[in-house]
């Protein structure tokens, strides 16, 4: 392989290149990011890699979720707390249903950039650059706002740091104590639109798990500590390479470069070209790396990516995130799974049932159907079970807020504009996310006994 450096990606084609008009301002922002402290640490990254290796072997389950695109405006305590709580609640359901520890990874503290299928957007015959996330430009349809702004790189770092600081303070302060799961009672439990049956099922399950944990600890079971110890890790799509490379550095007493903007960066479906800038950058870092695989992915492409991104076959290094769409799972996934199994490469298979099931409603809003999301999950579980493979995790776009962006699970198409808050893709709301966790736990529990 060619010699790698944090800037060697600049010699490769970039499918989602961002054109900054002011090169000097970009250089200044990147230089400032290089001087700032890292957002995460190398030992956290290596710990996550070890936990992902556990999930690859089926010893724990990987739960990843959060906003499609964070905004600076949502860097607020109530918004962050709601996202953290719904992930905790979902993980509690999965721990109870799967009888194994759950690894929690939040799409937050850095998910500020979004890929776009078109570089421009047209409204009323006015054409402007597409909104690429708060890391790049602003959502307001205005020429100045839509211009890529290098100063936003530093502003994104600052908001990510604030988010991480608050999350760490909550977790260290006992917010996520498994001995008291009844405290993870989101205010929406008092809302009428959360069904009585779902509310009762969660409360019964949480009390049973709390009792089981106390009983295990009374017997001196060390495994109870693994379940009750709650840690959170961060993830985001590593789309903006000036931002990622600026925070990539050597660390004393460790080998290799670490991207310390997040614990788990991933490469999107639009940027996984083998000779592209993103694959070039992420092949050189020590972090675990995710790769999104759409319905066009072939076994040959996937095996080539595995060889480039992880030539040493490092346990915990690679996470393959399939986003195929419910209709393509049974035709595409079996060949991919079979090829990876035959190669004997360690990977964590994760299902993202959101992106392949996006449609446009009659009113023009993008939406996703809850039943189609469930269908992709169930078919993915069945393919892995039939193949002798392990589905080790799931990847959701969700929020703890009372949004109406995905239909089903209590939301009709007529409800979409009632509280459609996303600037990019539709997310599961609190009720849909919690119901999803129960459905997933039951299905995976059944699959494990085949």
N, C-alpha and C positions, 0 to 999 in steps of 0.2 A: 504494500500500500504506500501511496505518497506520504511524505512527511506531513504530520498534522501540527497545527498551531491554532490558538483561539481565533485567528483571523484568516486561516486558510480557506474558509468558506467563501471569501470574497472573490476567489478565482472561479467559482462554479456558478452555473445559471440558477437564478432564484425565481421560482414560480409565483411568489407573492412579494416581489420586491416593492419597497416603499421609497418613493422618490421625494427626497427632502431638497427643497430649493436652496437652502442655506447650508452648504457643506461645512463652513467654519463653525456654525452654531451646533451642528451635529457632532463635530469633533470635540467641541467644548463640553457638550452634555455627556458624551461617552467618557471623556477624561475625568469628569466629576464623578461619574458612577464607579469608575475604577478606584477612586480614592476613598469611597464610602465603605463602611463596614459591610460584611456579607449579611444577607437576610436570613440565611440558614447556615448550619455548620456542617463540616465534613463528617463528623461522627454521627450526626442525625441522618445524613445521606446514607452512610454505610449501614447504620442500624435498619433503615427502611429496606435497603437492598437485602439484608439478611431475612427480614420479615417477609418480603416478597418471595424469597427462596422457599420459605415455609409454605406459603400459599401455592407455589408451583407444585409442591409435593402433596397438597391437599390437607395440610395441617392447620391452616387458618383460611379465612375468607376475606377477600379484598372488596371494600365498599368505597367507591369514589363518587362524589357528587358535589353539586354547587351550581352557580350561575352559568348561563351560556356565555355571558360577557359581564364582568364586574364593571361598575362605574365608580368614579370618584365620589359621587353623591351618596352612594350606598355604603361608604366607609363610615358607618354609624353604629353605635352599640346595639340598638334594637335589631337592626338588619343582620349584623354578624351573629348575635346571640340566637336569632331564629334559625339561621342556617346551621349553626353548630348543634342546636337542639334537635332538629329534624334528623340530622345524620346520627346523632346519639340514639334517638328513638328507633330509627331503622336498624342500627347495629344491634340494639338490644333485642329486637324481634329476631334478627338473624342468629345471634348467639343462642337464643332459646330454641330456635327451630333446628339449627344445624349442629348444635352441641360442640361448637369449636370457637376459638377466639376470632374476632373480626378486626381486620386492619382498616383503619379509617383514614381516608385521604380526601381532603377538601379541594374543590376547584375554586380556591380563593387565595388572596394575597398575591395576585399576579395575573389573573385571567382577564387582562385588560386589552388584549388584541384579538381580532377576529379575521379569519380569511374571507375573501370575497370572490365570487365567481366572475364579477365584473369590476373593473377598476373605476367605473363611473356610474353615477345614478342620474336619471333624468326625471324632472318634475315640471310640468307645464312648459315644456320645451327648453327648460334650463338644465344644462348638464354640469354636474360638479363631481369631484372625487367621492367615491363611496365612503361611508363611515366605516372605519377600520378598528374601532374601539378607542377608549380614552387614552390608551398608550400612544396612539398615532394622531388622532384628530378628534373633533367634536361632532356630536350627533346632529346639531342644529343645521338645517339646510341653508347654509350661508357660505359664500365663497371664502371668507377669512376663516370661518370655523372649520371648514372641510380641508383646509390646507394642512398637510402633515407638519407637525410642530416638534422639533427636537426637545424643547423644554418639557414636553409631556413625559419624556423618558424619566427625568428626575422626579417629576411629580408622581408618576406611577410608583417609583421606588419608595417615595415617602408614604404614600397611601398603603402600599404593601407592608411596610414596616409597622405602621400604626395598627393594621389589621392583625398582623402576627403577634405583636405585643399584647393586644387585647385577648386573642385566643389563648396564648400561653398563660396569661394571668388567670383566665377563667379555669383552664384545666388544672393548673398548679394549685389554685385556690379551692379545689374540691367540687367545682361545678359539675364534673363528670363522674362523680363517685358512684360506682355500681352498687354500693350498699344502700343507696337511697334513690333508685330509679324513679320513684314516685315524684321526686322533685323536678324531673324533666317534664313538667306539666306545662306545655305551651298554652298560652292564653286561649288558643283556638279550641281547647277541650271544652270550653264553656259555650262555644258557638253551636247554634242549632243545626248547622249544615254538616257537622260531623256526626255520622250515624251513631245511634246508641249502641248498636252491636259492635261497631269498630272500637268505640271508646271503652266498652266493657272488656272486649278481648285484650286490648292493650293493657289495661289496668290489672286484669287477672294474671296475664303473662308476666308483667313486671314484678308483681308481688311474689309469684312463684319463683322467679329467678333470684330475687333478693334472698328468699328463704334458703334456696339451694346453695347460694354463695356462702351464707352464714354457716350452714351445716357443714359444707366442705372445709371451711376454715376451722371449725370446731374440731374436725378430725385431723387437722394439720396437713390438709392436702395442698401441696405447692401449686397445683394447677389452678387453684382458685385465684391466686395472685396474678396469674397471667390474664385471667378473664377480667378481673377488677381493675387492672392497671390500664388506664385509658390514655392513649397518646394520639395526637393528630399530626398528620403530615400534609404538606401542601403540594399542589400540582397546577400546572397551566400549560397551554399549548405554547411551545417555544417558537413563536411565529416571527417575532421581531429580533433578528440576529444581532443588530447593534446593541440592543438591550441585554441579550443573553451573554454575548461574548464579553461585554464590559464587566460582567460580574463573575467571569470565569477565571480562576486563579489557582496557582500552586499553593499547597498548604504545608506548613512545617510538620516534619515527621510522618508525612504520608506521601505515597507515590501517585503521580498523575494529577490531572486537572479536574477541578470540581466546578460545576455551574452552581453557584451559591445564590441564585435568584429564587430557587425553589428546590424542593426535594426530588420531585418527579416531573420532569418536562416530558411533553410528548410531541411527536411529529404527526401532523394532520394528513388526511387523505389527499389533500391538494399539494402537499410538499414532500411526499415520500419518494420522489424520483431518485434512483440509485446514484446518478451523477450530479444531483442537485446540491444546492448550498446547505439545506437543512440536514440531510443525511451526512454530508461532510462534517458539519459542525458537531453533531451529536455522536458521531463515531469516536470522538476523541475525549469524551468526559467520563468520569467515574460514576456519575449518577445512574440509577436505573432509568431507562428510557422507554416510553410507550410509543407505539406505532398504530395509527388508525388504519383499518383495512376495510375498504368499501367493496361493493359487489363486483367490481372490475379486477380485484386482486387475483393473481394466479399463483399456484404453488411455486413456479419458477421464480417469480418476483419476490415472494415471501422468503424463500430460502436464500436468495441473493442478499436481501436486506439483513437477514440474520447473520450471514457471513461477514458483511461489512461492519455492522453495528456491534457485533459480539464475536469476533474471531476466536477469542479464548474460551468461549462457552461458559461464561461466568454465571453461577447460580444467582438468581435474583436480578439479573441485569436487564432482561427484556420482557416487556408487557405487550402482548398483541391484543389490540382492542378492535373487535369486529363490529362494524356498523353497516350491516348488509341490507336491512329491510326485511320485513316478515316473509315476503314472497321469494326472496333469494336464498334464505338460509339453507334450505334442504338441498339446493343444487350446488351452491358455492362452498359452503363450510366443510362438508365431508372431505373434499379433496385437499383443502388447506390443512385440516387436522391430520389427515393421513400422511401428508408429506412431512409435516413437522415431527410427527411420531417416528416416522422412518429415519429421520435425520438424527434422532436422539438428542436434540438440542433442548436445553432447559428454557422454557418460556412460561409465562403466566397468561392463560387465556382469559380475557375479560370481554363481556358482552355490553356494547353500547346500543340499546334498542331504541334510542331516541332519533338519531340523525337519519337513519334510513327510512323513517316513517313520517317524514314531514310532507304536508300537503298545504294547499292554499284554499281557505274556506271561501264561500260565495261572496262574503263581504270584502275579500282581498287580504285578510290577515292569515299569516302562516300559523298552522296549528299541527297538532299530533293527536292521534286517536289512542286513548288509553288501552283499548282492547287490542289494537295492533302492536302496541309496545309490549303488552303481555304475551301476545302470540309469538313475537320474535324471541323473547326470553325463553318461552317454553320450548320452541323448536330448537333453539341453541342448546339448551340443557339436554334435550333428547339426542341430538347429534353427538355431543360429547360422551354421553352415557353409552350410546351404541358403539362408539369408536374406541372405547376404553381410555378416553382422554379425561382431563379434569377441567371443568369450567371453574376457574378459581376466583372470579370476581365479576362485578357489575359496575357500570359507569353511567350515571344519570345526570341530566340537567334538571335541577330542582331548586325550590326555594321554600323557606318556612313561612312565606307570606300567603295571603288569601288571594292569589292571582287566578285569573280565568284565561288560560292560554292553551291548555290541552283539553280536548273534548273527551267526555266519558268520566266516570268516577265522580258524578255529581255536577258536571259542567256540560251544557248543551252548546251547539253552535251559536244559538241565539244569545248565549251568555258571554261570548268571547270578548265583546267590547265593554263589558261591565267593569273589568279590572285587568286589562291587557297592558302590563307594565314593561315587558321586555323590549329592549331596543334591537334585539337580533332574533334569537330563536325562542320558541315556546318552551316553558318549563313546567314540570309537575308542581302542583301546589301541595300544601301540607297534607290534605286528606288523601290525595292521589298517591303521594310518596309513601305515606304510612300503609295504605292498602297494598301498594306495590310490594312493600317489604313482607307483609303477611303472605301474599300470593307466592312470592319468590321463595320464602322459607318453606312453605308447604310443598311446592314443586321440587325444590332441591332435596328436601328431606325424603320425598318419595324416590327420587332418582338414586339417592345414595344406597338404597336397599335393593337395587336391581341386581 
